[in-house]
Amino acid sequence: MTVHDRTTESDNLPHAKESVMAFSQRDLDQQNFDQQNFGHRNFYQRSVTGAFPVLKVAISATLLALFIMLPCYFWTQPAAAQNASTRTGERIHLERGTEYLRQGNLQMAISSLEKAVDAGHDADQAWFLLARAYGMSGSYEQGLRTAEEGLARYPDHAALEYARLESLAFLDPMQAAEMMERLYRERGDDLELRARGLEPHHIRAHAGHLYAIAGTSFHSGGMLQESAAALETARSLIPDTLYVHNNLVYTLIMDGAYDRAAEAADEALQRFPHDRNIRLLKNQALSLSGRGEDGLDMIRELYREDPDDPEAAIAYGQALLRAGRMQDAADHYDDYLERNPQQRRVYDVLIRMNRQQFQYRHLAQVLERKAEAFPDEWRIRRELAEVLGLIEEFERAHEEYELLYELSGDAVYRLLQARLLLTAEDFERAAERYEAMIADYGPRWTGAEAYEELTLLWLHLGEPEKAVQVARSGREHHGLSAAVRERELEALWAAGDRVGSREAAEEMEQQSLMLTGLAPYVLSETQDDPEKSTEWLISALERELDYTKRTTQRFGETAQMQLSGQMTLHYPVISDKDELQRRERYLEMMAARLEALAGPDDRIRHYRSLLDRFDGSVWVMQQTAQALLEAGDTDRATSMLTRAARSAPRDPEIHRHIAQIYERGEDITGALQAWERALAADSEMEEAYRQLIRLHRRNGTLDGLCDRWMARHRADPQNELLAEFLVDALHRAGRYEEARQITQRRQ
């Protein structure tokens, strides 16, 4: 929110009551942070951060406004203040401190008031002003202590209690609000307060605003129910304050209390019937509670009041959609964008809505319109081309890429055109596009992915000789690209003796290893230096694990983007999953070579070092456990495998290893539980079925297993594997009739 700063000359406010009333009825209404940040804008993907006002600023405004009344106190005490015959040195300190406060010179005011407190003249007044001066200077804890010291000398002094709560409001607004309300209800008409211009309704208003600030604080901390409770109390104390109503409705919506939010909005509209923000919030609450049609008339009226307001336009369009009036909503948005073609927010809402609903044809229409409105933004046209490809309007998509290429000269658009042709399964034209791109830009400036994809394409078309030619050309200019070399290897194997011997393919495979983390190891291995070989091998493992970690992350991100429609795969698929499987083979190869070079104790040390860097690597945990088992440390091996199982509960192999360890230790119960987890991870793991039957038979609990599997079979009679092993278990348990019935039903 923006708290509106407001300075007031004290000479223009001759009465304390008028000054406070001016603050409570005008300034605080102007402070309503609803229309700026707090309310409905948050429903259109605005950050919730900043939705409430900064606590310090809000309370500072309150204290500053209430401090306006200070000069009035002195004007209402003419006998004490103007009797020159009674002025003493001590009195001068109090008067100087008061004057400095009037001028806003807080440091000089504090210095003078401290002297007045020490002198003891009119000490209750000096304590009161000193506590407030500390509070207004930002020294809230000092202000709180000063007020409490004053109260120790003047117990039940209402004005000092008020000053204490002013500082407490910065430290614990909820406690200050509760105590301020209690002060209002129990001592609101106290003479000490009235003497300082603090009427009951001023204290009530202050308490109400403190409750509102406490609600703000709770909301910022995610305590929505506590926030709503504080705001409801604030509403009861200051019912004519708009921002309190606004914040209460918004908080209830955020907490999921949609019906209560709608009721709170109705109460607010009784006092502020034309407030735009409250009406938008009510519409939101009704929509979320499934009663969107109830607010349709209201939101239509709001939109008609200002038909160019983007927020009202969006809200009205969404209300029409929720009411099932799709065509009316489309016409409404068309009409709005016709009048406001530069309104990005409406485009963005429509784009997001169509993406979420996978309405790609509508999405293409919106993007086309946005591209016309913002012709200099190429990003929009690229997004349009991608969507056109998704809906198989390949020619239009091709034209968009061609336009982007003409505008930018960037080779990436030629590559995207080729991929588009692959998606359309126009393979001949795709090959022509790849070859033209390589010819136009030259091998050095054509990315390695173009060679990789063209190699795959020729393999798909049954032209391995051409595939080898392209791959070799790519390797000449992109020799460090492992992907290009992998494609060349595939092409060599596919071509066989037509292009080169099998020995050439095997040599290529060895060269491919040189481009993985194993490269230094392969070199050192030829030098017959086991110690150096082990050192290089561990270094290679580190690089491979790091690469695998990053590839796994990319694979997850790519899968999410595909599911959300943010990207589309081109054919032939270049899959991160394939890359992961290849890297896993490299890791297994490295593990086997390390096992040949080092004993279990050395391997444990190496793998623990790797675990320090790759703490969540299940592969490293499994290798560590294997080495521990070889070293005879069964307990630590089991602990390591259990840790791996927590990281990868769906990996049946981990549970299999754990089961085997438990059985070696004669812990049949532990082994049975591990095999059950393996079966839960992979319902088609036949070994798990067999081991469960064997161990339950050995344990004398086979009947119980049969009963559990029988219940599963009734729930899933189509599970053939379960039925097969259930019949086996029933036979071994001597329950032949039940086995026969299942067999007959299957037949």
N, C-alpha and C positions, 0 to 999 in steps of 0.2 A: 504494500500500500504506500501511498504518499500521504504523510501527515502534513497538513497544511500549516506552515509556520505563520504566526500572527503576532504582531507586536501591538501593544495598546499603551498609549500614554496614560499614566495614572491620573493625571489632572483632568482628563476627559471623563473619568468614571468617579463621580463624587460619592457614590454609595456602593458599599461592598455587595449588597444584594444584587444590584444591577450588573456589576461586573461578573459575578458568578453565574447569574442567569444568562448573561450574554455568552459566557463560555459554554455552559451546559446545553443551551438550546441551539446555538449556532455553530460554534467551533467544532464541537464533537460531532454534530451532524455532517459538517464538512469533512471531518476526518474519516467518514465511513469508507473503509478500505474495501468495501464490497465491489464497487463498480470498477475499481482499478485492477486489483489482483485477486481478491479473495473468492469471488463467486464463479459465475458461469464460465469465464474464460478458461478456467482449469479443466472444463469438460471437453475442450477442444485441444487437447494435448499440450496445454501449458504446464509448466513445472509447478508443482504444489509448493515448492520452495518459494518463499516470498508471498504466499497467499495470505499470511497473517502479518500484521505490522511488527516492526522491530519493537520488542518489549520496552527497551530503554527509551526509545523515542516517544512511544505512546505515553508512558508514565511521565516522562519529562514534560510533555505538553500539558498533562493534567496538573502537575505540580506548578508549572509556570503560570497556567491560567488561574489556579487557586491563589497563587501568590499575589495576583493583581490586587487582591483585597487588602494587602498589608498596609498601604498608606491610609486606607479608610479607618483602620484601627486607631491610628494616631489622631486623625481628625475627630474621632469620636471621644477622645480623651483630652479635651482642652485644658481642664484644670491641672491635670498632672503634667501635661507636656508644655504648657505655656507659662506656668508659674515661675517667672524668672527669679523670684526671691528664694526659691527652694533649690535652685540649681547648685549642684556640688560637682567636684571633680568626677565622682562616680557616675553621676547622672549624664555627664557629657559623653562618657564612653557609650552608654546606651543610645543616646541621641545620634552620636556619630555612626554607630553601627547600623542604626535604622536608616540613616540618610544614605550610607553606602549601599545598603540593600535596595533602596529606591533607585539608585543609580546603576545597579547591577554589578558593582565592584565587590565581588563575593569575598576575595581574599582579605581586603581591608575591613569588610564587614565582620568577618570571622575574628580578625585580630581585635577589633574594638569590642565585640560582644564577649569574647573571652575575658577581657579586662572587666567588663561590666559584671559578668558572672562572679569573678573573683572578688569584686568590690561589694557585691551583695545587694545593690540598690535595685528595687523592683526585680528581684532575682527570678521570679517565676516567668516574667516577661522576657528577661534576658536568656534564660534557658530555652524558652520556646523559640525565640528568633534564632539563637545559635544552632539549635537542632535543624531548623528549616534551612539555614544558610549552608550547613554541611550537606544536607540532602540536595539542595539546588546546585552545589558545586560538584556533585558526583561522588562525594565521600559518604556513601550510604551507610556503611557500617559505623563510621564515626558519628553520623547523624543519629543512628539508632542508639548508640551508646550514650550520646549526649542527652537524648530525650529520656532514656531510662535513668540516667543520673539525676535528671531534674525530677522525675517521678519519685525517686527515692527520697528526695527532699520535700516534694509536694505531692503526696499520695492522692489518687483519685482526681488529679488535675486534668480535666477533660481536654483542654487545649494541648497540653503536653502529650497526652495519649494520642491525639490527632497527629501531632508532629512525628511521633514515633512511628505511626502507621504509614506516614508518607515515605519514610526511608525503608521500612519493612517491605513496602510494595515492590521495591526493586529486587529484594532478596528472596521473598517468598510471597508472590502476589495472591495466591489462594488464601494463605493464612491472613494476610493483610485485609483481603476482601471480607472474610468472615468476621474479623474483629471490627472492621469499619461498619459492617451491617449491625453488629451488636452495639456498637457505640451509638449508631443512629437510633436503634430501637429503645435502648435503655437510657441514653443521656442526650438525645438529640437536641433538647431544649435547654441544655446546661448553660448557665449564665456565663461561664468562662468562654464557651464557644460563641455564644451570641455577642459577647463583648468584642470578639475579634471578627465579627461579621460573618460567622459561620452559622447559618440557619439550618434547621433540620433537613430541608429539602436539598441543601448543598451537600450535606454529609451523605444523604441517601444517594444522590447522583454520583458522588465520589465512590461509594461502595459499589454501585452498579457498574461503573467503568472498571473498577479493579477486578470484579468478577469477570468482566469481558476480557480483560487482559490475561487473567488466569486461564480462561478458556483458550485464548490464543496460545499460551505457553503449553497447555496440555495437548492441543492440536499439533503443535510443532514437534512434540515428543511422541506422537502417534497414539496418545491416550484419548481416543475419540469419545468414548462414553463419558469420561470425566470432563472433557471439553464441553460436551453438550449439556451436562448437568450445571456447570458453571455459567454457561451462556443462558440457560433457562432462568437461573436466579437473577442474572443481570437483566434479562427481559422483564422480570417482575418488578425490579427496582427502577428501571429507566425504560418504560415501555414505549416512549416516543423517540427512541434513538434507533435510527435506521440500521446502522452497521451491526448492531447486536442481533436484530432479526435476520439480517442477511447471513451473518456468520453461523447462526444457529441452524438455519435451513441447510447451508452448505455442509456443516459438520455432520448433521443427521444423514444426509445423502452419502457422504463418504463412509459413514459407519454402516450403511446398508439399511437404515431405518427409514425406508422410503415413505411409508404411510405417515409416520410421525413428521417427516420432513414436509409432506404436502399439507398436513394440518398446521404446522408452524408457518408455512408460507401463507395459508389462508388468514391466520391471525395477523401476520404482517400486512397483508393487503387490506385488512380492515382499517389500518392506520395510514398506509401508504398505497392507496388503490392504483396509482398510475406508475409505480416504480418498475422500471424495465427489468432490472436485474432480478428482483424477487419473482417476477412473472416467468423469466427464463428458468430460474431454479425450480419453480413449481412444475413447469413443464417437464423438466428433467426428472424430478421425483415421480411424477405420474407415469412417465414413460418407463422408468426402471421398475415400477411396481406393477407393470402390465396394464396400466390404465391410460395409455397415451391418448386415446381418443377423447378422454374427459377434458384434456387440456388443449385440444385442437383449436377450438374457437378462440380461446384466450391467446394462443400463440399466433393465430392468423391475424387477430386484431393488433397484436404487437408489431407484426411484420408490416401491416398496412400503415401503421403510424409512421414508419420510416422504412420504405421499401428498398433503400440502398444500404441498410445496415447489414453487414455480412453475417454477424452472429444471429440476428433474427432470421435472416434468410436461411442459414444452415439449420437452425432449430425448426423452422417451419417445414423445410424439406424433409428432415428426419421424422417429424411428426406425421407427415403424409405417408412416408414409407412404412412406419410402424402401423399405420391404420390400413395398410394393404393397398393404398392408392398409388401404385407404381407410376402409372402414366401421368397422374397429376403432379407427382414429385418431379418427374422428368421435365414436364412442361414448365414447372415452377423454376427449376434450376436453369433451363434454357432461357427463360424470360429474364432471370436475374443476370446471367452472364452476357446476355445481349446488351443489357444496359450498363454492365460493369465488367467489361472483358479483361480488365487488368487486376481483378480481385483474386490474388493467388490463394487465399485461404479457402475459397469455395472450390477451386480446382483441387487443392490438396485433400480436402475432405472427400470429394468424389473419387479421387484416385485411390485413397486409402480404403474407402468403402467398397469399391469394385474389386480391389485386390483381395480384401478379406473374404469376399463372397465369390471369388474366382469368376467374376463376370468380365472376362477379358475383352469381349467385343465392345461392351459399354466402356471399358477402360480405354480401349483404342480410340473411341470417339472423343472421350474427354481429353486424352493426350494430344490428339490432332487439333482440337480447338485451342488447347493451351499453347501448342507449338505455333499456331497462327498468331496468338496474342503476344508471344514472346519470341519473335523470329531469330533473335541473336543468340538464343540459348540452345546450343547444340545438344546439351545433355537431354533435353526433352525429346528431341527427334531420335536420339539413340534409344531412349526408353520406348518410344513409339515403335521403332523398327523391331525391337525385341518382342514386344507384345504382338505385333503383326505376325511375327514368326510363330508365336505360340498358337495363334488362331488359324495358322496355315494359310495366311494371305501372303504367300511368299513373294509374289511379284511386287506388291506394294512395299513390302519390307526391303526387297532388293533395291527399289527406287530410292527409298529413304537412305539406305547405306551409300548409294551412289551419290546422292546429293551431299551427304556428309563428307564423302571423299573429295568431291569437287570443292567444297568449302575449305577443307582443312589440308588435303593432300596427305593425310595420315594413313600409313599402310594397314593399320589395324582394321579399317573399314573394308579393305579388300579381304582380309582374313575372315571377318565376320560375314561377308558375302559368301565366301567359300563354305563356311560352316552352315550358313542358311541353306545352301544348295544340298549339302549333305543331309540336313534335316528333311528336306523335301525329297530326298532319295534321287536327286538328279545328279548321279555320280559323275557322268561324263563332263557336264558343265563345271562341276566342282573341281575335277582334276584340271580342267583348262584354267580355271580361276587361280588355283594354287600355282600352276606353272607360269601363268602370266605374272603373278605377283613376284615370283622368284626372278623372272626375267626383267621385270620393270625396276625392281629395287636392288637386284644383285644379291649374290649369296651372302655377302657380309652383312647387309642391312635387312635381310629377311630373318625373322625370328626362328629359333630352333623348332618351335611348335609347328610351324608350317611344314617343315621337313618331316617331322614325326607324323603329323596327320596325313600328309600325302603318301607317306610310306604305308600307313595302315590302309589307306584307301586303295592303293594298288594291290595290296594283299587281299583285300576284300573282293576286288574285281578279278582275282585270279591271275595277276600279272606280277609274279615274284621277281622276275628280272628287272622290271621297271622299279619295283620297290627297293631292290638292292642298289640300283643306280642312284635313286633319290637319297637313300639313307647314307650312301658313301659320300655323296656330295655334301650332305648336311654335316657329316662327321669331319670333313675337311675344314669346314668353316666354323663348326660348333663342337669341336672335339671334346670339350669338357662337359657336354650335355649327356648325362647318363641315359636319359630317355631316348635320345637319337640313337645311341649305341645299342640300346635294348631293341629298338625297332630294326636296326640293321641285323642284329643277331637273329631276330624272328624271320626276317626276310631271307637270310642265308640258309637257315634250316628249311624254310619253305621251298627255296629254289633247289636245294640239294646240289647234285653234280652238274646241273644246267649252268650254274654260275661259278661255282667253286666247290672244292671237295669238302667232305665232312670235317677234315682236319682244319679247314679255314674257319668253319663255324666254331669248332672247339677252341681254336686260338682266339677267336673273337670273344668267346665266353670268358676266357682267362683275362682278356683285356678289359672286359666289363667289370670283373672283380677289381681290377686295378683302379677303377673310377669310384669304387665304394671306399668306405673307411679302411678296408683291408689292404689298400694299395701299399703302404709302407711295410706291412707285415709280409705280403707276398714277396717283396723285394728282399727283406731281411732273411726270410726263410731260405732263400737260395744261397745265403752266405753261411749257413750252418752255425748260427749264433742263437742258441735257445733263449738266453737271457734277453738279448736285444729283441728277439721275436716276440717274447711275452710282453715286453714293454710296448712294442708297437701294436700288439694285438689288443691290449687294454685301451690304448688310445683310440684304436679303431672302434672298439665297442662303445666308447663314450660318444663318438661322432654318430654312429649308427643309432644309438638310443635317442640322442638329441633329434636327429632327423625323423625318426619314427614318431617321437612325441609331437613334433610340429606337423607332420603329415596327418596324424590322428586328429589333431585339432582342426586342421583344414578340411578333413573329410567330414567331421561333424558339422562345421559351418556350411559346407557345400550342401550337405543333405538337408539342413534346415532351410537354406535358400531355395532349393528345389521344391520342398514341400510347400513353402509359402508363395511359390510362383514368381520369385524374384530372379530366377535364372532358368535356363533350359539347357539340357544336354544336347550336344550335336552328335551325329553319328559319323564314324564309329566312336564309341564312348572311350574317352581317356579317363580311366577311373582311378581315384586315389585308393580305392579298395585293392585294386590290382597292385598298386605300388606298395601298399602295406604288406600284402602277402609276399611280395618279392623281398622286402626288407626283413620280414620274419625269417625267410629262408637264409638270408645273409647272417642274421643273428644266430640261428641254429648252427650254421657252419662255423662261426667264430667260437661258439661254446664248445663244439666238438674239438676244435683245434686247441683251445685252452685246456681242455681236459687231457689231451695228449701231452701237453707241455708241462702242466703243473699238477701237483697232488692236491687232495681235498683241502688241506689246511691253507695252502697258498691261494687256492681258488676262493675259499671263504673270505680271506683277507681282501682279495681283489673285488669280489662282489659286494662286500660291505662298503668298500670305498665307493663303488658305483651307486649303492643305495643312498649314500650321503648326498649325492647330486640328483639322483632320480628316485626320490622317496616313494612315489606312487607307482613305480614300474613293477607290474605283476611278473613280467618275464624275469627281471633280476631277482625278485623274491623266490621264484621257483628254482632258479639256478642255485641260489644260496641254500635253499632247503635241500636240494639234491646233494650239494657238497657236504652239508652238515650230516646228512644220512650216511654218506660214505665214511665220514669221520667218526661215526658211531654216536653222534649227539642227537638222539631221537627227540628229546624234549624240545630243544631249540629248533629243530627242523619242523616239528609240529606247530610250534608257535609262529614260525615264519610263514608256513602254509596257511595257517588260520588268518594271519594278517593279509596274505594275498587274497584269500577268499572274501574278506571284507571289502577289498578294493574291487574285486571282480566276482560277485556272487553268482553270475550266470556262466562261469567257466567250469564245465563239468570235470575237466582234467585236474583241477586243483583239488576238488572234493575226492576224486579217485585216489590221488596221492595220499591225502589225509586218511582215507579209509584203510589203505594198505598199511600205513604206519600204525594205526590203532590196532589192526588185526595182529601185526607182528608183536605188539605189546600185550596181546590177549585182552584188549579192551573191546569186547564184542559190541557193547552198547554204543561206544563211540564210533566204531566202524559202521554199524547199521545207520546211525544218524548221518554220517558222511555220505554213504551211498544214497540215502533218501534225498539229500541236498543235490547230489549229482543228477539224480533222476528228475528232480524239480527243475534243474538248469537245462536239461536236455531230455525231453520226454521220449525220445527215440534211442536212448542209450541202452542197447541190449545188455551190455556187460553189467550195468547197474541192476537190471531185473534179475539176472542170473545170480549175482553176488548176494542180493537181498534174500532170494529163496534159499541159497546155500547157508548163509549165516543164521537166518531165522530157524532153519531146520536144525542146525547145530546147537542153537540156543534154546530150542524147545518152544519157540513162539511162532511157529509157522501158521497155526490156526488164526492167530490175530492178524497176520499179514494177509491171509486169504480173505478175512472179513473186510479189511480196509480196501483191498483191491476189488472185492465184490461190489462195495458201495460205489467205488469209482466207475466200475463197469456199468452199473445201472444208470449212472449219470451221463456216461459217454459210451454208449454201446457201439459206436462206430470206430472206436479206437482199437484197431486190429492187433496191434502189438501188445497192448494191455491184456486183451482177451486171450491171446496166445500164451502169455506167461502166467495168466491167472489159471488157465486150464492145467498147465504144468504144475503150479503150486498146489492146486486142489488134488491132483493125482498123488503128489508126494505126501500130502497130509491125509490121504486115505479117504477123501471126500469125492468118491467116484461119481455118484449120482449128480451132484451139482456140476461136475466137470462135463458129464454127458449132456446135460441140459444146455449148457453154454455152447457146446460143440454143435448140437442139433440146431440151435437158433442161428448160429453162424452159417451153417450149411443152407 
